């Protein structure tokens, strides 16, 4: 197969790109395996989906086989990016393909229409008088005062102190597929999200309690679902990379060749500089995360948004992605500034949502990075010791851990 006339220049540019790709390329050797003709696996499927997005393939529902025809497609990709057309997908080539630096095909599929804004039929109408806030949106630094507002009838809650700002709004859509959800905005100053656990020494039935009980025991102002790694441990499920309070609890990611899985063991880490770092399954290690200063690391997923781009697995990680379920997700607007979505499901007044709905809503709310946490019966939103998203069956699944934001002695 002949190289095009611009190949020397493109080849030099491709080398530069492969050196300067984002962080995911730096760990390409660990994240990706070399793929060639005759191979098969979920990583082949995802690679084909990405090439569909770039216009090199005509279907977004491909097989998981690396056929001779697909090897020719890879050669075309390599030529377009000034690389030797071997037909082999090396880890470095896959990192390039998944990045924004990959040259697209001349004929790309029409882009998916931008999701229309999700407009609720019901929203809070109350306008409480808020206290004077400083330039960062908190009570004056050093103040011991706390502002608390709770209006469950209207669907509006506030907590404001010198270190924590929480605003929760409940919304609903009626119609053929009714939906109720909560949007929570959280600003932190000088504090970080914490991992709170029930008091247990052995993982027995008694270790699992209401998330409200855990939140109250730690005086957490706000608490949400986490990755429920103990539930998966208890039932012999895979747990991924889990770090709590600086201690490595688990390091069992999935093989990238197998799938789809839900959850897929993508990773979320809270870092000391206030950032929420996201990694795909297999992209990082506990050692790397500890070196970054991460104290609490969660494995669940999939990643909903990373640097503003929707993860492939939002729509391609099996039936659970496309089904309507209760959900919980966290996004980041800027360091120490979070948005949390909690969706009620499996009820006549709220059916639940898909992962795509979560991703679209997170983007609409301004999140550049967003992560899916445990949902279903575990989806919990606890404010001042009370569960706001009451499950249709009357209870939220008992758990051993929650993610907490801020503390107050007024939480009993």
NORFENNOR-V44248 format. One record per residue. N is the residue number from 1. RES is the residue in one letter. SS is DSSP state (~ for helix, > for strand, _ for the rest). Layout:
N_RES_SS ; N_RES_SS
This chain:
1_X__ ; 2_X__ ; 3_X__ ; 4_X__ ; 5_X__ ; 6_X__ ; 7_X_~ ; 8_X_~ ; 9_X_~ ; 10_X_~ ; 11_X_~ ; 12_X_~ ; 13_X_~ ; 14_X_~ ; 15_X_~ ; 16_X_~ ; 17_X_~ ; 18_X_~ ; 19_X_~ ; 20_X_~ ; 21_X__ ; 22_X__ ; 23_X_~ ; 24_X_~ ; 25_X_~ ; 26_X_~ ; 27_X__ ; 28_X_~ ; 29_X_~ ; 30_X_~ ; 31_X_~ ; 32_X__ ; 33_X__ ; 34_X__ ; 35_X_> ; 36_X__ ; 37_X__ ; 38_X__ ; 39_X__ ; 40_X_> ; 41_X__ ; 42_X_~ ; 43_X_~ ; 44_X_~ ; 45_X_~ ; 46_X_~ ; 47_X_~ ; 48_X_~ ; 49_X_~ ; 50_X_~ ; 51_X_~ ; 52_X_~ ; 53_X_~ ; 54_X__ ; 55_X__ ; 56_X__ ; 57_X__ ; 58_X__ ; 59_X__ ; 60_X__ ; 61_X__ ; 62_X__ ; 63_X__ ; 64_X__ ; 65_X_> ; 66_X__ ; 67_X__ ; 68_X_~ ; 69_X_~ ; 70_X_~ ; 71_X_~ ; 72_X_~ ; 73_X_~ ; 74_X_~ ; 75_X_~ ; 76_X_~ ; 77_X_~ ; 78_X_~ ; 79_X_~ ; 80_X_~ ; 81_X__ ; 82_X__ ; 83_X__ ; 84_X__ ; 85_X__ ; 86_X__ ; 87_X__ ; 88_X__ ; 89_X_> ; 90_X__ ; 91_X_~ ; 92_X_~ ; 93_X_~ ; 94_X_~ ; 95_X_~ ; 96_X_~ ; 97_X_~ ; 98_X_~ ; 99_X__ ; 100_X__ ; 101_X__ ; 102_X__ ; 103_X__ ; 104_X__ ; 105_X__ ; 106_X__ ; 107_X__ ; 108_X__ ; 109_X__ ; 110_X__ ; 111_X__ ; 112_X__ ; 113_X__ ; 114_X__ ; 115_X__ ; 116_X__ ; 117_X__ ; 118_X__ ; 119_X__ ; 120_X__ ; 121_X__ ; 122_X_> ; 123_X__ ; 124_X__ ; 125_X__ ; 126_X__ ; 127_X__ ; 128_X__ ; 129_X__ ; 130_X__ ; 131_X__ ; 132_X__ ; 133_X__ ; 134_X__ ; 135_X__ ; 136_X__ ; 137_X__ ; 138_X__ ; 139_X__ ; 140_X__ ; 141_X__ ; 142_X__ ; 143_X__ ; 144_X__ ; 145_X__ ; 146_X__ ; 147_X_> ; 148_X_> ; 149_X_> ; 150_X_> ; 151_X_> ; 152_X__ ; 153_X__ ; 154_X__ ; 155_X__ ; 156_X_> ; 157_X_> ; 158_X_> ; 159_X_> ; 160_X_> ; 161_X__ ; 162_X__ ; 163_X__ ; 164_X_> ; 165_X_> ; 166_X_> ; 167_X_> ; 168_X_> ; 169_X_> ; 170_X_> ; 171_X_> ; 172_X_> ; 173_X_> ; 174_X__ ; 175_X__ ; 176_X__ ; 177_X__ ; 178_X__ ; 179_X_> ; 180_X_> ; 181_X_> ; 182_X_> ; 183_X_> ; 184_X_> ; 185_X_> ; 186_X_> ; 187_X_> ; 188_X_> ; 189_X__ ; 190_X__ ; 191_X__ ; 192_X__ ; 193_X__ ; 194_X_> ; 195_X_> ; 196_X_> ; 197_X_> ; 198_X__ ; 199_X__ ; 200_X__ ; 201_X__ ; 202_X__ ; 203_X__ ; 204_X__ ; 205_X_~ ; 206_X_~ ; 207_X_~ ; 208_X__ ; 209_X_> ; 210_X__ ; 211_X_~ ; 212_X_~ ; 213_X_~ ; 214_X_~ ; 215_X_~ ; 216_X_~ ; 217_X_~ ; 218_X__ ; 219_X__ ; 220_X_> ; 221_X_> ; 222_X_> ; 223_X_> ; 224_X_> ; 225_X__ ; 226_X__ ; 227_X__ ; 228_X__ ; 229_X_~ ; 230_X_~ ; 231_X_~ ; 232_X_~ ; 233_X_~ ; 234_X_~ ; 235_X__ ; 236_X__ ; 237_X__ ; 238_X__ ; 239_X__ ; 240_X_> ; 241_X_> ; 242_X_> ; 243_X_> ; 244_X_> ; 245_X__ ; 246_X__ ; 247_X_> ; 248_X_> ; 249_X_> ; 250_X_> ; 251_X_> ; 252_X_> ; 253_X__ ; 254_X__ ; 255_X__ ; 256_X__ ; 257_X__ ; 258_X__ ; 259_X__ ; 260_X__ ; 261_X__ ; 262_X__ ; 263_X__ ; 264_X__ ; 265_X__ ; 266_X_> ; 267_X_> ; 268_X_> ; 269_X_> ; 270_X_> ; 271_X__ ; 272_X__ ; 273_X__ ; 274_X__ ; 275_X__ ; 276_X_> ; 277_X_> ; 278_X_> ; 279_X_> ; 280_X__ ; 281_X__ ; 282_X__ ; 283_X__ ; 284_X__ ; 285_X__ ; 286_X_~ ; 287_X_~ ; 288_X_~ ; 289_X_~ ; 290_X_~ ; 291_X_~ ; 292_X__ ; 293_X__ ; 294_X__ ; 295_X__ ; 296_X_> ; 297_X_> ; 298_X_> ; 299_X_> ; 300_X_> ; 301_X__ ; 302_X__ ; 303_X_> ; 304_X_> ; 305_X_> ; 306_X_> ; 307_X__ ; 308_X__ ; 309_X_> ; 310_X_> ; 311_X__ ; 312_X_~ ; 313_X_~ ; 314_X_~ ; 315_X__ ; 316_X__ ; 317_X__ ; 318_X__ ; 319_X_~ ; 320_X_~ ; 321_X_~ ; 322_X_~ ; 323_X__ ; 324_X__ ; 325_X_> ; 326_X__ ; 327_X_> ; 328_X_> ; 329_X_> ; 330_X_> ; 331_X_> ; 332_X_> ; 333_X_> ; 334_X_> ; 335_X__ ; 336_X__ ; 337_X_> ; 338_X_> ; 339_X_> ; 340_X_> ; 341_X_> ; 342_X_> ; 343_X_> ; 344_X_> ; 345_X__ ; 346_X__ ; 347_X_> ; 348_X__ ; 349_X__ ; 350_X_> ; 351_X__ ; 352_X__ ; 353_X_> ; 354_X__ ; 355_X_~ ; 356_X_~ ; 357_X_~ ; 358_X_~ ; 359_X_~ ; 360_X_~ ; 361_X_~ ; 362_X_~ ; 363_X_~ ; 364_X_~ ; 365_X__ ; 366_X__ ; 367_X__ ; 368_X__ ; 369_X_> ; 370_X_> ; 371_X_> ; 372_X_> ; 373_X_> ; 374_X__ ; 375_X__ ; 376_X_~ ; 377_X_~ ; 378_X_~ ; 379_X__ ; 380_X__ ; 381_X_> ; 382_X_> ; 383_X_> ; 384_X__ ; 385_X__ ; 386_X_> ; 387_X_> ; 388_X__ ; 389_X__ ; 390_X__ ; 391_X__ ; 392_X__ ; 393_X__ ; 394_X__ ; 395_X__ ; 396_X__ ; 397_X__ ; 398_X__ ; 399_X_> ; 400_X__ ; 401_X_> ; 402_X_> ; 403_X_> ; 404_X_> ; 405_X_> ; 406_X_> ; 407_X_> ; 408_X__ ; 409_X__ ; 410_X__ ; 411_X__ ; 412_X__
